[in-house]
């Protein structure tokens, strides 16, 4: 199965790990998903922040 990566330095999608791990985000299941990497990680960060806040609110 092919893995796709987003290169945060160049802004390019890569098939398989081609660049330094420092510059890669992924892996993703498709080229389209990798092209949305920044959107996906931003949404995940918002979701985690909401979960953390809910945990604090429960105390």
ABEGO torsion letter per residue (X at the ends): XBBBBBBAAAGBBBBEBABBAAABBOBBABAAAAAAAAAAAAAAAAAAAAAAAAAAAAX
